[in-house]
Amino acid sequence: MSNNIYFPPSLQGFEPKRMVFSTWVDHLPFAYDLVAAIRPELIAELGVYNGLSFFTFCQSMVDHDIDGVAYGIDCWEGDEHTDAYDDSIYNEVVEHAREHYRGNTYLLRMFFNEALQHFNDNSLDLLHIDGLHTYEAIQEDFTNWYPKVKPGGIILFHDVMAKIKDFGAWKYFEELEQQYDDVFRFNHGFGLGVMRKEGGAPSDEPLLRLLFSKDEEDIKRLRQFYVHAGHFLEARRQATFWRQSRKGGKKGGQGKADQGKGE
Ligand SMILES: C[S@@+](CC[C@H](N)C(=O)[O-])C[C@H]1O[C@@H](n2cnc3c(N)ncnc32)[C@H](O)[C@@H]1O
């Protein structure tokens, strides 16, 4: 990164079509750029909830003319960390998928273990693990789904810096960092772990080279870059919201949660 300019697609006018409250918000520019960089044929997400991360992957596929398919898997019942929720969340996600991503997005309402049978080994270009965050649950999800990922495919782990309650993604990810070579961690926004499965052809994509560079300076600057990208996106969203509120005479509601959909 030191001598090259890194100017990814998220800086060139990325406006999330889906904006709902989720701690995933800080990683949206990275998710958008990652999909543009790897051009996945097949994505699976374990844990969709209200779809913030999932629909960012989908949006990047559409914006970059990627002829792939994204599967979102969730029981849409909630778990010990999200608490139980009602069908309105699922219904809203279905509606958004129908409206924007008909044909390249499939929602599998089932438990992760039930969905396993629908995927071939070595088939996924991108796997996002974001279900229950206990150590045991992350270990189970990783162990079951790792064989489904292509050699050279990418696996994301959310909340690898969240050391609250009985969250254990941080501990499991620390162990993976010891065992595997191509592993990267964003520390901001509760943390996002990125891992590249061994094998596959090396990529020339700048983002992938930076992610798995062993250069301390590259790593530091990539982390800083996406902290700023997250803030920049949020500031732009706030400004848009403020302008729209003024036009429509709306008052208040400046918080992320209050803004609802950013469409
Ligand atoms: C942390 S939320 C997902 C957050 C989402 N990725 C976002 O962008 O905000 C976790 C979701 O995983 C689901 N979940 C947890 N364990 C599951 C399992 N074993 N099978 C199916 N769904 C599960 C819950 O219903 C919940 O909706």
The ligand as a Gaussian input file, in Angstrom:
#p B3LYP/6-31G(d) Opt

LIG

0 1
 C      -25.967000     -11.742000      14.574000
 S      -27.411000     -12.114000      13.687000
 C      -26.922000     -11.845000      12.004000
 C      -26.575000     -10.406000      11.718000
 C      -26.539000      -9.999000      10.256000
 N      -25.514000     -10.705000       9.511000
 C      -26.404000      -8.501000      10.080000
 O      -25.887000      -8.047000       9.041000
 O      -26.832000      -7.728000      10.950000
 C      -27.496000     -13.845000      13.888000
 C      -28.665000     -14.561000      13.194000
 O      -28.314000     -15.955000      13.127000
 C      -29.461000     -16.740000      13.303000
 N      -29.001000     -18.057000      13.803000
 C      -28.196000     -18.292000      14.868000
 N      -27.911000     -19.608000      14.956000
 C      -28.547000     -20.218000      13.918000
 C      -28.585000     -21.555000      13.428000
 N      -27.925000     -22.537000      14.035000
 N      -29.317000     -21.816000      12.337000
 C      -29.999000     -20.812000      11.703000
 N      -29.967000     -19.526000      12.098000
 C      -29.242000     -19.221000      13.186000
 C      -30.352000     -15.955000      14.240000
 O      -31.720000     -16.270000      14.003000
 C      -29.999000     -14.505000      13.893000
 O      -30.973000     -13.960000      13.023000

